[in-house]
Amino acid sequence: MSNPRRLENRNAIVTGSSSGLGAAISLALSSHGASIFCIDLYPTPRNAINSNTNRADDIHNRTRDQSGTHERIRQLGSEATYHKADVTRARDIELAIRACVAKYKRVDIMVNNAGISVESTHLRPLRCHETSEEDFDRTLAINTKGMFLGCNGTPSYCASKGAAVMLTKQIALDYAGDLIHCNALFPGFLQTSMTQNL
């Protein structure tokens, strides 16, 4: 039989903890005994729909009638703290981790959950050539750079190549109906000037 409190005396940082998957992860970890250090831009959940635009297009559009994840965890009898931080800013993440260590003495679990889907803010899915550079940059900043900053030291080369593979797959899907093919080639490790010091 598994121990329902197997994370007792463990401390978890969860980014993007105020809504969606981040809130669910925070609640699940706390139900197993972990203390949760909730990081998000706002303590309360996002509204699913912006009443002014009738679209889910604003990460700053928050509910006013729902408790924050950290408050819900406390109401359930577990320990949680909210800390405001922007995962795209190295200094914010550094200060958040320091604040977690100051409060809980260490970090045992890091959940780099914060993410956005700019595609969901449009009335229909956009193909690659229709996506603005601003939307692309914002998505990568939160979804990829935010994870990198949370795991400072993660090799950026491998992360960028993983992103390139997924972008290739998306382009292939976007233009398959136009009979345009897009593929990624994986030559493996090659001895070149780029790899001479590896």
Secondary structure, 3 states (H helix, E strand, C coil): CCCCCCCCCCEEEEECCCCHHHHHHHHHHHHCCCEEEEEECCCCCECCCECCCCECCCCCCECCCCCCHHHHHHHCCCCEEEEECCCCCHHHHHHHHHHHHHHHCCCCEEECCCCCCHHHHCCCCCCHHHCCHHHHHHHHHHHHHHHHHHCCCCCHHHHHHHHHHHHHHHHHHHHHHHCCCCCCCCCCCCCCHHHCCC
